[in-house]
C-alpha cells in the first residue's frame, strides 16, 4: 500500500488546483494512503477531500514573522521531528517553490518535482531526487495532475475531479434562493467596481435571488458592507471558516467572484460560477474543470455587469 505525501502549501487557489491530482492518485492507486502538507491557514481545503488521510499543517508564514520567538523555534523543531519520523514512498512537490522544495527535503521518501525549466523558481529543482519535465503552458490544474502521474507512473486519464465534499449545512440563517458574491481579492487591480457589483446584485434580486457577500479581512468586510447597502435584502455574514464557506457555497444557487481562491472553491464544489477577471489572464489559472463555470474578462478587459448576469443565468 503506497504512502504518498503532497506538498502544496499555498495560496488558497493553488491549494484547490491541487485537489484533482489527489483524486487522480486515489483513482489510479486505490489502496494509496495520501497525506497533504499545507499552510495552516488553508488546511480546511485538503480536510474536505474525501481521499486525504492526514492533513499536515505547516506555519511558514507565522514562523517567518516570529523568528525572534523561542516558541516558534520549538514549533519548527517539533514539526521537523514529526515529519522526518514518517516514511513515504513518494513526496510530490506540486508547489514548485524553493520553500516547498526545502519542506520536501525534510520528509523521508523519494522526492519528486518539476525540472528547472518548468519552474518559476528553478533553484527548487536541486532539492528533488527525481525531476519531471512539465509544460509551462498548461493550466495549473493540469500541471499538478501531470506531475503526480509522472511521479507515480500511471497514465493520466479520467475527468477532472476535485474530490471535495462539504456537508452542505448553512452556517448562517439566510432564506433561499441566494447567490454568493465574492468581491474580495488580494490585489487592488483585480477588484471589480462597486457600481457593477451593485448592478449585478439588484438584477439578481429582481429575479428573486438574494445576495450573500462573505469576507475575510476587516478591509474586505468594509467593502462588502458598502456594496450591500446598494443591494436590497443582501446579507453580509459574520466571518466564516473555510469549512463554513464550503457549506454556504453548497447551499447557493450560484456565485460570481473576482480572481480569488474562494471563487475557485465555488467552481470546485460544482455550483454555477462566473469568474470575473480584470487584471489577470484566466487561461492558466482561471476556473477549470466544472462545466457550470465560466471565465469572463482578462487583463485590462473588465466585464460588464450585464455580461456577468447573462453568463450566470445561462449556468443556473
LUMMAR-867986 format. One record per residue (C-alpha): residue number from 0; chain; x, y, z. Coordinates in steps of 0.5 Angstrom, whole numbers, plus 500, padded with zeros to 3 digits. Layout:
REM residues N
    i  ch   px   py   pz
  NUM   A    X    Y    Z
...
//
This chain:
REM residues 316
    i  ch   px   py   pz
    0   A  500  500  500
    1   A  504  506  498
    2   A  504  512  502
    3   A  504  519  498
    4   A  506  526  501
    5   A  503  532  497
    6   A  507  539  499
    7   A  502  544  496
    8   A  502  550  502
    9   A  499  556  499
   10   A  496  560  497
   11   A  488  558  497
   12   A  487  558  490
   13   A  493  554  489
   14   A  491  549  494
   15   A  485  548  491
   16   A  488  547  484
   17   A  492  541  487
   18   A  486  537  489
   19   A  485  534  482
   20   A  492  531  483
   21   A  490  528  489
   22   A  484  525  486
   23   A  488  522  480
   24   A  492  518  485
   25   A  487  515  489
   26   A  483  513  483
   27   A  490  510  480
   28   A  492  507  486
   29   A  486  505  490
   30   A  490  503  496
   31   A  494  509  497
   32   A  495  513  503
   33   A  495  520  502
   34   A  498  526  506
   35   A  498  533  505
   36   A  503  539  508
   37   A  499  545  507
   38   A  500  552  511
   39   A  496  552  517
   40   A  491  558  514
   41   A  489  553  508
   42   A  488  547  512
   43   A  481  547  511
   44   A  481  545  504
   45   A  485  538  504
   46   A  481  537  510
   47   A  475  537  505
   48   A  478  532  500
   49   A  475  525  501
   50   A  481  521  500
   51   A  486  525  504
   52   A  488  521  510
   53   A  492  526  514
   54   A  493  534  514
   55   A  500  536  516
   56   A  499  544  518
   57   A  506  548  517
   58   A  506  555  519
   59   A  512  558  515
   60   A  508  565  515
   61   A  507  565  522
   62   A  514  563  524
   63   A  518  567  519
   64   A  514  573  523
   65   A  517  571  529
   66   A  524  568  529
   67   A  526  572  535
   68   A  521  568  539
   69   A  523  562  542
   70   A  516  558  542
   71   A  517  559  534
   72   A  523  555  534
   73   A  520  550  539
   74   A  515  549  534
   75   A  519  549  528
   76   A  524  543  531
   77   A  518  539  533
   78   A  515  540  526
   79   A  521  537  523
   80   A  522  531  528
   81   A  515  529  527
   82   A  515  530  519
   83   A  522  526  519
   84   A  519  520  523
   85   A  514  519  518
   86   A  516  515  511
   87   A  513  516  505
   88   A  514  512  498
   89   A  514  519  494
   90   A  514  526  496
   91   A  511  530  491
   92   A  512  538  491
   93   A  507  541  486
   94   A  508  548  489
   95   A  515  548  486
   96   A  518  554  490
   97   A  524  554  494
   98   A  521  554  501
   99   A  516  548  499
  100   A  523  544  496
  101   A  526  545  503
  102   A  520  542  506
  103   A  520  536  502
  104   A  528  535  504
  105   A  525  534  511
  106   A  521  529  509
  107   A  523  522  509
  108   A  522  519  502
  109   A  524  520  495
  110   A  522  527  493
  111   A  519  529  486
  112   A  518  536  483
  113   A  519  539  476
  114   A  525  540  473
  115   A  528  547  473
  116   A  526  550  466
  117   A  519  548  468
  118   A  519  552  475
  119   A  518  559  477
  120   A  524  558  482
  121   A  529  554  478
  122   A  533  553  484
  123   A  528  549  487
  124   A  529  543  483
  125   A  536  542  486
  126   A  533  539  492
  127   A  529  534  489
  128   A  531  527  488
  129   A  527  526  481
  130   A  525  532  477
  131   A  520  531  471
  132   A  519  536  465
  133   A  512  539  465
  134   A  510  544  460
  135   A  509  551  463
  136   A  503  553  458
  137   A  498  548  461
  138   A  493  550  466
  139   A  496  550  474
  140   A  491  544  475
  141   A  494  540  469
  142   A  501  541  471
  143   A  499  539  478
  144   A  496  533  475
  145   A  502  531  470
  146   A  507  532  476
  147   A  503  527  480
  148   A  502  522  474
  149   A  510  522  472
  150   A  512  521  479
  151   A  508  515  481
  152   A  508  512  474
  153   A  501  512  472
  154   A  497  514  465
  155   A  494  521  466
  156   A  486  520  465
  157   A  479  521  467
  158   A  475  527  469
  159   A  478  533  473
  160   A  475  531  480
  161   A  477  536  486
  162   A  474  531  491
  163   A  472  536  496
  164   A  466  534  500
  165   A  462  539  504
  166   A  456  537  509
  167   A  452  543  506
  168   A  450  546  513
  169   A  449  553  512
  170   A  453  557  517
  171   A  448  563  518
  172   A  441  564  517
  173   A  439  566  510
  174   A  433  565  506
  175   A  434  561  499
  176   A  435  562  494
  177   A  441  566  494
  178   A  448  568  491
  179   A  455  568  493
  180   A  458  575  491
  181   A  466  575  492
  182   A  468  582  492
  183   A  475  581  496
  184   A  482  579  493
  185   A  489  580  495
  186   A  491  586  489
  187   A  487  592  488
  188   A  488  591  481
  189   A  484  585  481
  190   A  478  589  484
  191   A  471  590  480
  192   A  468  596  481
  193   A  463  597  487
  194   A  458  600  482
  195   A  458  594  478
  196   A  457  589  484
  197   A  451  594  486
  198   A  448  593  479
  199   A  449  585  479
  200   A  446  585  486
  201   A  440  589  484
  202   A  439  585  478
  203   A  439  578  482
  204   A  434  581  487
  205   A  429  583  481
  206   A  430  575  479
  207   A  428  573  487
  208   A  435  572  488
  209   A  439  575  495
  210   A  446  576  495
  211   A  451  574  501
  212   A  457  577  501
  213   A  463  574  505
  214   A  469  577  507
  215   A  476  575  510
  216   A  479  581  513
  217   A  477  588  516
  218   A  478  592  510
  219   A  474  587  506
  220   A  468  587  511
  221   A  468  595  510
  222   A  468  594  502
  223   A  462  588  503
  224   A  458  593  507
  225   A  459  599  503
  226   A  457  594  497
  227   A  451  591  501
  228   A  448  598  502
  229   A  446  599  495
  230   A  443  592  494
  231   A  436  590  497
  232   A  436  585  502
  233   A  443  583  501
  234   A  447  579  507
  235   A  454  581  510
  236   A  455  575  515
  237   A  460  574  520
  238   A  467  572  519
  239   A  467  564  516
  240   A  472  559  517
  241   A  474  555  510
  242   A  469  549  512
  243   A  463  554  514
  244   A  464  558  507
  245   A  464  551  504
  246   A  457  550  507
  247   A  455  556  505
  248   A  457  555  498
  249   A  454  549  497
  250   A  447  552  499
  251   A  448  557  494
  252   A  444  558  487
  253   A  451  560  484
  254   A  456  565  485
  255   A  460  571  482
  256   A  467  573  484
  257   A  474  576  482
  258   A  480  573  482
  259   A  481  570  489
  260   A  481  563  492
  261   A  474  563  494
  262   A  472  563  487
  263   A  476  557  485
  264   A  473  554  491
  265   A  466  555  489
  266   A  468  552  482
  267   A  471  546  485
  268   A  464  545  489
  269   A  461  544  483
  270   A  456  550  483
  271   A  455  555  478
  272   A  460  560  478
  273   A  462  566  474
  274   A  470  568  475
  275   A  471  576  474
  276   A  478  578  471
  277   A  480  585  471
  278   A  488  584  471
  279   A  490  577  470
  280   A  489  572  465
  281   A  485  566  466
  282   A  488  562  461
  283   A  493  559  466
  284   A  490  560  473
  285   A  482  561  471
  286   A  476  557  474
  287   A  477  550  471
  288   A  474  543  471
  289   A  467  545  472
  290   A  462  545  466
  291   A  458  550  470
  292   A  464  555  471
  293   A  465  561  466
  294   A  471  566  466
  295   A  470  573  464
  296   A  475  579  462
  297   A  482  579  463
  298   A  488  584  464
  299   A  485  590  462
  300   A  478  588  460
  301   A  474  588  466
  302   A  467  585  464
  303   A  460  589  465
  304   A  455  587  470
  305   A  450  585  464
  306   A  455  580  461
  307   A  456  577  468
  308   A  449  577  470
  309   A  448  574  463
  310   A  453  568  464
  311   A  451  567  471
  312   A  443  566  468
  313   A  446  561  463
  314   A  449  557  468
  315   A  444  557  473
//
